Amino acid sequence: MARVKIALCWLFALFFFVAGIMHFVQDDSFAAIVPPVLPFPKLIVWVTGVMELVFAVGLVLPKYRKAAGFWLAPYLLAVLPANIYMAMHNIPLGDMAASPTALWVRVALQFPLIALILWASGNIGRRQIST
């Protein structure tokens, strides 16, 4: 099971690394999904891009894996309003147009994603009893 968790952490790290880079490459597209009630959308996009890069590195380093997974949970909840706003207004992310259903599925998948990241990073699950 440990190998599955490590593999998932590497997969999530790759995902968040690419997503973090895309926050800088396609910052206008990401800024478009920041709800208008929030100020400085590009700054929010850049800060969250840096955070995703940091989380990606943390997930592959065993010493920081648990902390990275732990902090990814509230981070993913914090960006959830952007995903909801995107789905409500059917906003494509860059060149990737998606159906309204796909956008809402993406919102719903946020919660299992959080649980899977917490499990893979060692934050939830069966605890070892030391003897």
Secondary structure, 3 states (H helix, E strand, C coil): CHHHHHHHHHHHHHHHHHHHHHHHHCHHHHHCCCCCCCCCHHHHHHHHHHHHHHHHHHHHCHHHHHHHHHHHHHHHHHCHHHHHHHHHCCCCECCECCCHHHHHHHHHHHHHHHHHHHHHCCCCCCCCCCC
